[in-house]
């Protein structure tokens, strides 16, 4: 048996794995999707990891007893040694948002289709060889 939060993350993974230039995206980031964000090697040129950021009381009073509001942070990382790293980062953030277009069937019955919240670039810290972003979505998911 799988938790509702893990079921949501695997649906995110399915959507994100579609990100490929051959399928009309800017990047091939879909080849580098993981559900283990703390295990992204520093050497990877690009990576995406959806992770549950928060589980909270449902924001819709009609489902407060049967659902939780899950905020999913899609963490993306891109090597910053490239001369076009900022442009590529914006392409990657756009790809992530676009990956969910028309993908309602990828989410099980009883799960709200993800709602885009925000996308925040993360500037590289001193000595870091990567830049990144957090792209946040919310979804009401079942309570077990």
N, C-alpha and C positions, 0 to 999 in steps of 0.2 A: 504494500500500500504506500502511496506517495502523499505527501502533504499538499494542501491546496497551493501554498506558496511555491513549492518545487514544480508543481504542474504548470503554474503560470510562467516560471522561468524557462521551462523546456519549450513552451509555446513561443516565448520571446526568442529563444535560440533558433527555432525553426524559421521564424521570420527573418532574423538577422543573417542566417546562413545563405539567404538568397542574394545578398549583396555581392554582385560580380559584374565587372565591366561588360562581359558578354551578354548580360541580361539587362543592360541599359543603365547601370549605375556608374558613378564616377570612379569607384574604387573596387578592389577585390577583397575588401575587408571580411566578407562572408566566409572566406577560407580560414579565418583566424578568430573564430568565436569560441569562447570557453565559458563554462559555468563556475570556474574557479579563479576569481579575479586576483587573488593573492599569489597565484602561481604563474603570472605572465612574466616570462624571462625578459630581462633588460635588453637582450640582444634582438628580440622580435621587432621588426620594422613597423608592424601595425597589429593591433589586437582590439577585440571588443569583448566585454564581459557584462552581461546583465546580472544585477544583484538586487535583492530586496533591501531597500534602504529603511523603510518603516512599514509596520503594520499598525493600523489605527482603527478607531471606531468608524463605522461606515458614515459617510457624509450625507447619505440619503436616509431620512428617518424611516422610510418604508422598508428598508432592508437591514436596519441596525441589529436585529436579533439573528439574522441569517448570514450576514456578510461582514467582511473586514475590508477596509480601504488599504490596498497595498500600493506603496510607492516603489517603483522599480527605477534604479539608477543604472543606465546603460553607460558603463565606463569605457571610453575609447582612448587608445594610446597610439601615438604616431611618433616615429623617430624625428627629432628636431634638427638633425644635422643637415637635412635637405635644404636647399635654397628656397624651395616652395612649400615648406612645412605648414605655414599658416593657411595657404590656399588649399592644400590637401586636407587640413583639419576641417575647414568649412565644407569641403566636399563630403568628408566622412560624416559630419553632423547631419548634412542634408540626406545622405544615403540612409542613415539610421531612421530618420523620420519617414522617408519614402518607403522603407522596407515594410511598413505596416499598412500601406495603402491597399485596400480591398482584400485584407487578409483575415477577416472575421472568421472564416472556417478553420483557421489554425488554432482558435481558442475554444475550449470545451464549453458545452452548454452550462449555464450557471455562472460563467465568468464574463464580466463586463469587458468589452473590447477596450484596449488601452487608450487613454486620453493623454495627448501630449501636454506636458506642463511647462518645461523650459529646457533650454540647451545653454550650458555655461562652459566656455573655453577655460582651460587650466594652463596658465603660462608655465613654461619650464622653470623650475627652481635652479638656483646657482649650482652648476656642476652636473645638472641632469641632462641626459641626451635624448629626452623625449618631451613632447607636449601632449596635451590631451583635452578631453571634454567630458562632462557629465550631461547626459540627455535623460530627462526624467519623464516618466509616464505614471499615471495612476490607473488602478483597476479595482473594482469591487470583486472580491473572490469569496467563495463559500467558506463558512466556518465548518470544520469537520464535525 
